[in-house]
Amino acid sequence: MGKSVQIAKVGRKGFNSRKALADMVTEFLEIISHTLLFNYGGYPVETFDTAFYGAILIHKCRVKEVSDYVSGALQTVHRWIKFDELSHFAACILDKDNRAVMEVLLIITDMQYSHFSDLLTSEAADIKQQFQQTIFTLQRGSHIENMRSIFLYEEVRFEIRTKLRGNCETKLQKRAGEFKWEKCDQCIPENLRPCGRRIDNKLVEIVAAVRHLDT
C-alpha cells in the first residue's frame, strides 16, 4: 500500500508562511526529480517506493546514494526558495559525455510571500492541484518516449542543476562537465516543450518544460 506524502500544514499559531510555501515548492521539486529517475534513471522498479501525492501515485527512489544526493541538494534549494533566490531548477539525466538526454526544467518566474496565513491556507489546495497536474503530465508523457529511447544509452546518471536570480549559475555539488543555461528567464526556449500548463497562482508562478536530446 502506498504511503501518503505529507504537505505543509497551514493556519497554525506562529505560522511561517515563507517556510510553508518553500516547503510546498521544494516537495514538488523532489517529486519531479524522483519521477524523472523512475522513468529515465535506469534504476530497477523494485528500488522505488510508492506514495500518494494528493490523488496521484508517485515513486521515490530509495537507493541510498540517490536519496542522499537529492535530499542534500534540496536542503540548499529550500533555503534559496525561502529567500526568493532560485530562478531555475533542472532535473537531468546525463549520458557518459555529460549531455542531458532528458531534462525537466522549472523556471520560477514569481513568488509572493504573504505574512497572513489565511491567504496561503486558501491557496494551498490550488497550488497542490496545479503541482499534481504537472507531475501527472510528466508521468504520462514519459512512458512512451521512455520505451523508445532509454536503451539507446549504456550509461546515464542523474544531476540537479540550479540557477539563482541575477543570472548566477550555481552548482550544488562539484561534478564533471559544464552546463550552459538557455536565456529563458520569462519564456520557454524553442528547443524545450511545455510540461503541462503554467503553474499560475496568487503566490507562485512556475513554468515547467522538458527537453530530450535528439538522437
C-alpha positions as a printed Julia matrix, in Angstrom:
215×3 Matrix{Float64}:
  0.0    0.0     0.0
  1.33   3.41   -0.9
  2.32   5.86    1.78
  0.89   9.36    1.95
  3.21  12.28    1.31
  2.95  15.0     3.93
  2.29  18.55    2.81
  2.89  21.82    4.59
  0.47  22.48    7.44
 -1.03  25.92    7.25
 -3.1   28.05    9.57
 -1.48  27.15   12.88
 -0.3   29.53   15.56
  3.12  31.03   14.89
  2.76  30.1    11.22
  5.71  30.94    8.98
  4.22  31.48    5.51
  7.62  31.88    3.86
  8.82  28.49    5.12
  5.48  26.81    4.4
  5.48  27.95    0.76
  9.13  26.93    0.41
  8.21  23.51    1.85
  5.48  23.04   -0.76
  7.65  24.08   -3.71
 10.63  22.01   -2.52
  8.42  18.94   -2.12
  7.2   19.47   -5.69
 10.79  19.66   -6.99
 11.64  16.49   -5.07
  8.76  14.6    -6.68
  9.73  15.88  -10.13
 13.29  14.63   -9.54
 12.16  11.15   -8.47
  9.64  10.96  -11.33
 12.44  11.61  -13.79
 14.58   8.98  -12.05
 11.77   6.43  -12.18
 11.21   6.85  -15.91
 14.73   7.53  -17.16
 17.3    6.88  -14.44
 17.96   3.22  -15.18
 17.2    2.05  -11.64
 15.09  -1.14  -11.24
 11.43  -0.65  -10.37
 11.91  -2.52   -7.1
 14.26   0.21   -5.84
 11.35   2.67   -5.7
  8.72   3.14   -3.01
  5.24   4.33   -3.91
  3.28   7.1    -2.22
  0.24   9.23   -2.86
  0.58  12.92   -3.54
 -3.0   14.07   -3.41
 -4.87  11.98   -5.96
 -1.86  10.72   -7.92
  0.59   7.89   -7.28
  4.26   8.86   -7.22
  7.55   6.94   -6.92
 10.57   7.73   -4.76
 13.95   6.07   -5.24
 15.32   4.5    -2.06
 18.86   3.86   -3.35
 20.94   5.49   -0.61
 23.34   7.34   -2.89
 20.43   8.79   -4.83
 18.27   9.71   -1.85
 21.24  11.28   -0.06
 22.13  13.37   -3.11
 18.56  14.55   -3.73
 17.95  15.31   -0.04
 21.22  17.21    0.31
 20.62  19.22   -2.84
 17.08  20.12   -1.86
 18.12  21.35    1.57
 20.11  24.05   -0.18
 17.36  24.62   -2.74
 14.82  25.05    0.07
 16.89  27.87    1.55
 17.12  29.61   -1.83
 13.37  29.31   -2.36
 12.65  30.6     1.13
 14.56  33.79    0.38
 13.31  34.02   -3.23
 16.75  33.46   -4.75
 16.08  30.45   -7.0
 15.07  31.16  -10.6
 15.81  27.85  -12.4
 15.74  24.22  -11.28
 16.62  21.38  -13.65
 16.5   17.64  -13.0
 18.69  16.0   -15.64
 19.62  12.56  -16.9
 23.11  12.77  -18.41
 24.92  10.36  -20.7
 28.59   9.44  -20.34
 29.54  12.58  -22.31
 27.61  14.77  -19.82
 24.91  15.56  -22.34
 21.39  15.95  -20.96
 19.47  13.16  -22.71
 16.41  14.11  -20.69
 15.81  17.27  -18.68
 12.91  18.71  -16.73
 13.33  22.46  -16.33
 11.3   24.57  -13.93
 11.51  28.35  -14.15
 10.24  30.14  -11.06
  9.1   33.42  -12.54
  7.45  34.84   -9.44
  6.87  34.13   -5.75
  4.77  36.25   -3.42
  5.24  35.6     0.28
  2.29  36.55    2.43
  2.58  37.2     6.14
 -1.07  36.25    6.52
 -1.64  32.54    6.99
 -5.23  32.79    5.74
 -4.09  33.56    2.2
 -1.74  30.58    1.99
 -4.39  28.4     3.64
 -6.87  29.29    0.92
 -4.33  28.97   -1.9
 -2.55  25.78   -0.76
 -5.1   23.42   -2.3
 -4.94  25.21   -5.67
 -1.13  25.21   -5.65
 -1.02  21.5    -4.88
 -3.59  20.71   -7.56
 -1.52  22.53  -10.18
  1.6   20.72   -8.98
 -0.24  17.4    -9.36
 -1.24  18.25  -12.93
  2.37  18.97  -13.88
  3.63  15.77  -12.25
  0.92  13.72  -13.95
  1.76  15.28  -17.32
  5.41  14.28  -16.84
  4.41  10.76  -15.81
  2.02  10.31  -18.71
  4.38  11.73  -21.3
  7.38   9.76  -20.12
  6.3    6.16  -20.61
  6.11   6.02  -24.42
  9.25   8.04  -25.01
 11.0    6.09  -22.26
 10.43   2.77  -24.04
 11.78   4.23  -27.29
 14.91   5.99  -26.08
 16.2    4.83  -22.71
 18.04   1.8   -24.05
 19.99   3.91  -26.54
 22.35   4.97  -23.75
 24.6    2.47  -21.98
 25.5    4.8   -19.13
 23.37   7.52  -17.59
 23.48   9.47  -14.35
 21.24  11.91  -12.53
 22.11  15.5   -11.69
 20.3   18.54  -10.3
 21.28  21.92  -11.73
 20.27  25.33  -10.48
 20.41  28.99  -11.34
 19.83  31.89   -8.97
 18.26  35.23   -9.74
 20.64  37.75  -11.26
 21.84  35.2   -13.84
 24.04  33.43  -11.29
 24.73  29.8   -12.16
 25.23  27.71   -9.02
 26.36  24.1    -8.78
 25.1   22.19   -5.79
 27.95  19.71   -5.86
 31.21  19.58   -7.75
 30.51  17.44  -10.79
 32.23  16.82  -14.1
 31.25  18.82  -17.14
 29.97  22.31  -17.71
 26.39  23.36  -18.28
 25.23  26.39  -20.23
 21.8   27.73  -19.35
 19.44  28.94  -22.03
 18.38  32.57  -21.77
 14.86  31.81  -20.65
 14.02  33.98  -17.67
 10.42  34.58  -18.72
  9.72  32.21  -21.59
 10.47  28.71  -22.85
 13.28  28.33  -25.43
 12.41  26.82  -28.78
 14.2   23.55  -28.02
 12.02  22.89  -24.96
  8.39  21.85  -24.91
  5.9   22.66  -22.15
  5.15  20.09  -19.46
  1.54  20.87  -18.64
  0.09  24.31  -18.1
  1.94  27.21  -16.49
  1.57  26.98  -12.71
 -0.09  30.3   -12.01
 -1.28  31.16   -8.51
 -1.53  34.28   -6.36
  1.6   33.13   -4.52
  3.73  31.34   -7.11
  4.26  31.17  -10.88
  6.31  28.34  -12.37
  6.91  27.33  -15.99
  7.65  23.62  -16.46
  9.24  22.23  -19.61
 11.02  19.11  -20.83
 13.9   18.63  -23.22
 15.02  15.46  -25.0
 18.38  15.01  -26.69
 17.84  14.42  -30.41
 19.31  11.08  -31.45
